[in-house]
């Protein structure tokens, strides 16, 4: 297993998604299985007009494809932000998160910002520490996130995580905080077997979530 104290390679990272840049970006190809009712396809990550879109589509054989973007570098404590507009449709997720786990030869640590397409007037915050989750919290935004771009983020510190919406702190946790550096990731996918969480997916395609930019800073800087 890799060291749990590996250092950040970068103290600042940002991209405006003008194009795919293989030096620091990865596009997922393959499948997660379980509740992820799709195959990840690089062509479902689209760069156009200064935006990145993650698409849920039909595979033409009765199944579905999804899009997933990730950094090549790992990042630790600091402030993470995204400007995004999620999918509004039952049964799907549009996300921004950090993740590391068995595929990286580390324990499973993760911090999430997730939009449940069944109700995009709310955003879900969650985190996993050594594979233990169950910290879901739904925050009422007071607007429909699918209609316009807004900024979402989290400040991850050794003793706490604070989530932000449009530069304002809205929720903080202090128990069992993740410690392992992870990749910055985003994905869009339809669920299966999780109807009580997401509602049943209705098979609607294509569906796209949109991303304007992301940033990371070791020291918190709120835009």
LUMKEMAR-655181 format. One record per residue (C-alpha): z, x, y; residue in one letter. Coordinates in nm, 3 decimals. Layout:
<rs>
- w;u;v;code
- Z;X;Y;a
...
</rs>
This chain:
<rs>
- w;u;v;code
- 0.000;0.000;0.000;x
- -0.083;0.124;0.349;x
- 0.189;0.224;0.593;x
- 0.342;-0.070;0.774;x
- 0.386;0.142;1.087;x
- 0.024;0.251;1.139;x
- -0.053;0.284;1.509;x
- -0.309;0.099;1.716;x
- -0.629;0.292;1.765;x
- -0.677;0.110;2.095;x
- -0.436;0.010;2.372;x
- -0.697;-0.225;2.522;x
- -0.980;-0.421;2.366;x
- -1.215;-0.681;2.506;x
- -1.553;-0.831;2.433;x
- -1.756;-1.101;2.603;x
- -1.974;-1.174;2.297;x
- -2.304;-1.089;2.464;x
- -2.432;-0.952;2.134;x
- -2.326;-0.834;1.789;x
- -2.197;-0.476;1.802;x
- -2.149;-0.330;1.454;x
- -1.936;-0.041;1.583;x
- -1.637;-0.268;1.640;x
- -1.728;-0.610;1.494;x
- -1.751;-0.744;1.139;x
- -1.910;-1.068;1.021;x
- -1.770;-1.211;0.700;x
- -1.985;-1.272;0.392;x
- -1.830;-1.439;0.087;x
- -1.560;-1.695;0.012;x
- -1.183;-1.741;0.042;x
- -1.161;-2.027;-0.208;x
- -0.858;-2.257;-0.219;x
- -0.858;-2.487;0.086;x
- -1.158;-2.318;0.249;x
- -1.446;-2.549;0.155;x
- -1.725;-2.309;0.254;x
- -1.903;-1.980;0.197;x
- -1.885;-1.740;0.492;x
- -2.232;-1.649;0.618;x
- -2.306;-1.385;0.887;x
- -2.587;-1.606;1.019;x
- -2.325;-1.869;1.105;x
- -2.197;-1.635;1.379;x
- -2.439;-1.675;1.670;x
- -2.455;-1.479;1.996;x
- -2.647;-1.661;2.269;x
- -2.624;-1.701;2.647;x
- -2.310;-1.488;2.669;x
- -2.120;-1.695;2.413;x
- -2.038;-1.663;2.045;x
- -2.054;-1.976;1.831;x
- -1.907;-2.015;1.484;x
- -2.099;-2.274;1.287;x
- -2.012;-2.502;0.998;x
- -2.333;-2.603;0.823;x
- -2.475;-2.740;0.498;x
- -2.578;-2.488;0.233;x
- -2.859;-2.723;0.124;x
- -2.702;-2.767;-0.220;x
- -2.421;-3.010;-0.147;x
- -2.180;-2.747;-0.017;x
- -2.099;-2.590;0.318;x
- -2.113;-2.261;0.504;x
- -1.877;-2.131;0.773;x
- -1.858;-1.847;1.024;x
- -1.597;-1.573;1.056;x
- -1.576;-1.283;1.304;x
- -1.327;-0.996;1.295;x
- -1.258;-0.659;1.454;x
- -1.292;-0.336;1.260;x
- -0.976;-0.196;1.422;x
- -0.616;-0.301;1.362;x
- -0.385;-0.405;1.645;x
- -0.006;-0.431;1.670;x
- 0.241;-0.556;1.931;x
- 0.078;-0.672;2.253;x
- -0.084;-0.959;2.434;x
- -0.385;-1.136;2.278;x
- -0.607;-1.385;2.462;x
- -0.917;-1.592;2.390;x
- -1.135;-1.824;2.596;x
- -1.264;-2.088;2.355;x
- -1.378;-2.445;2.296;x
- -1.302;-2.579;1.945;x
- -1.483;-2.824;1.717;x
- -1.385;-3.191;1.741;x
- -1.434;-3.342;1.393;x
- -1.191;-3.448;1.117;x
- -1.128;-3.204;0.835;x
- -1.213;-2.878;1.013;x
- -1.036;-2.581;1.174;x
- -1.142;-2.361;1.467;x
- -0.916;-2.058;1.509;x
- -0.808;-1.734;1.677;x
- -0.558;-1.513;1.493;x
- -0.445;-1.174;1.369;x
- -0.438;-1.105;0.998;x
- -0.368;-0.833;0.746;x
- -0.308;-0.876;0.373;x
- -0.399;-0.775;0.019;x
- -0.764;-0.712;0.114;x
- -0.632;-0.446;0.355;x
- -0.384;-0.310;0.098;x
- -0.091;-0.434;0.309;x
- 0.148;-0.726;0.299;x
- 0.029;-1.059;0.440;x
- 0.123;-1.082;0.808;x
- -0.057;-1.327;1.039;x
- -0.024;-1.497;1.379;x
- -0.231;-1.811;1.441;x
- -0.381;-2.030;1.709;x
- -0.553;-2.315;1.525;x
- -0.728;-2.631;1.638;x
- -0.731;-2.920;1.393;x
- -1.056;-3.099;1.462;x
- -0.900;-3.439;1.396;x
- -0.709;-3.415;1.728;x
- -0.819;-3.152;1.979;x
- -0.569;-3.270;2.239;x
- -0.321;-3.051;2.049;x
- -0.314;-2.688;1.934;x
- -0.120;-2.557;1.633;x
- 0.077;-2.232;1.644;x
- 0.191;-2.064;1.322;x
- 0.273;-1.725;1.170;x
- 0.324;-1.558;0.832;x
- 0.555;-1.268;0.750;x
- 0.501;-1.103;0.412;x
- 0.321;-1.419;0.301;x
- 0.593;-1.659;0.413;x
- 0.468;-1.925;0.657;x
- 0.576;-2.281;0.721;x
- 0.627;-2.227;1.094;x
- 0.364;-2.475;1.215;x
- 0.418;-2.612;1.565;x
- 0.186;-2.861;1.739;x
- 0.168;-2.833;2.117;x
- 0.036;-3.128;2.319;x
- -0.219;-2.986;2.564;x
- -0.262;-3.289;2.787;x
- -0.640;-3.253;2.768;x
- -0.917;-3.247;2.506;x
- -0.976;-2.879;2.425;x
- -1.322;-2.953;2.282;x
- -1.457;-3.055;2.623;x
- -1.412;-2.733;2.823;x
- -1.321;-2.366;2.786;x
- -0.952;-2.284;2.824;x
- -0.752;-1.967;2.769;x
- -0.509;-1.942;2.475;x
- -0.300;-1.644;2.377;x
- 0.013;-1.496;2.230;x
- 0.245;-1.212;2.324;x
- 0.358;-1.045;2.001;x
- 0.667;-0.827;2.036;x
- 0.907;-0.680;1.783;x
- 1.170;-0.947;1.847;x
- 0.958;-1.253;1.933;x
- 0.619;-1.421;1.968;x
- 0.536;-1.633;2.273;x
- 0.222;-1.848;2.282;x
- 0.037;-1.922;2.606;x
- -0.203;-2.189;2.732;x
- -0.402;-2.112;3.048;x
- -0.160;-1.833;3.136;x
- 0.159;-2.036;3.093;x
- 0.418;-1.965;2.822;x
- 0.461;-2.279;2.610;x
- 0.640;-2.182;2.288;x
- 0.851;-1.891;2.157;x
- 0.983;-1.794;1.812;x
- 1.239;-1.526;1.730;x
- 1.294;-1.546;1.353;x
- 1.136;-1.319;1.087;x
- 0.863;-1.182;1.317;x
- 0.557;-1.011;1.157;x
- 0.540;-0.633;1.191;x
- 0.216;-0.520;1.029;x
- -0.088;-0.440;1.249;x
- -0.381;-0.670;1.178;x
- -0.740;-0.738;1.269;x
- -0.827;-0.987;1.541;x
- -1.017;-1.272;1.378;x
- -1.181;-1.607;1.449;x
- -1.331;-1.859;1.210;x
- -1.454;-2.216;1.173;x
- -1.433;-2.393;0.838;x
- -1.404;-2.731;0.662;x
- -1.100;-2.793;0.446;x
- -1.062;-2.937;0.098;x
- -0.747;-3.064;-0.071;x
- -0.553;-3.059;0.257;x
- -0.630;-3.410;0.385;x
- -0.268;-3.472;0.485;x
- -0.299;-3.174;0.723;x
- -0.659;-3.190;0.846;x
- -0.773;-3.541;0.744;x
- -1.071;-3.568;0.509;x
- -1.384;-3.378;0.609;x
- -1.672;-3.623;0.659;x
- -1.953;-3.377;0.582;x
- -2.087;-3.374;0.938;x
- -2.312;-3.070;1.009;x
- -2.389;-2.866;1.203;x
- -2.065;-2.819;1.395;x
- -1.994;-2.528;1.632;x
- -1.688;-2.381;1.798;x
- -1.757;-2.167;2.105;x
- -1.596;-1.845;2.230;x
- -1.641;-1.686;2.572;x
- -1.428;-1.370;2.549;x
- -1.121;-1.214;2.389;x
- -0.882;-0.944;2.511;x
- -0.592;-0.738;2.377;x
- -0.346;-0.524;2.575;x
- -0.043;-0.333;2.458;x
- 0.122;-0.429;2.786;x
- 0.105;-0.798;2.873;x
- -0.152;-0.882;3.140;x
- -0.213;-1.254;3.190;x
- -0.550;-1.359;3.330;x
</rs>
